[in-house]
């Protein structure tokens, strides 16, 4: 199982099989503007499909966003401890 699938599953609140299916579905499309299949049209599955689309068509944006989400709390703790 890839790290991308695991991250998408955790962030969207679905199981890894659904995240893998979303990533495979997105990879099968030629253009990012294609309509999402019905199973990915609402709820956590829609969020999963959105993350998969970003990961597939804009991977740098996806990984920089993941790193930023992880780095912000660390930077806040450093700032509090430094100026505390």
ZILINHU-V479199 format. One record per run of one state. SS is the DSSP state (a for helix, b for strand, c for the rest). FROM is the first residue (numbers start at 1). TO is the last residue. If there is no record, write none. Layout:
ss	from	to
SS	FROM	TO
SS	FROM	TO
This chain:
ss	from	to
c	1	2
a	3	12
c	13	15
a	16	28
c	29	37
a	38	40
c	41	42
a	43	57
c	58	58
a	59	83
c	84	84
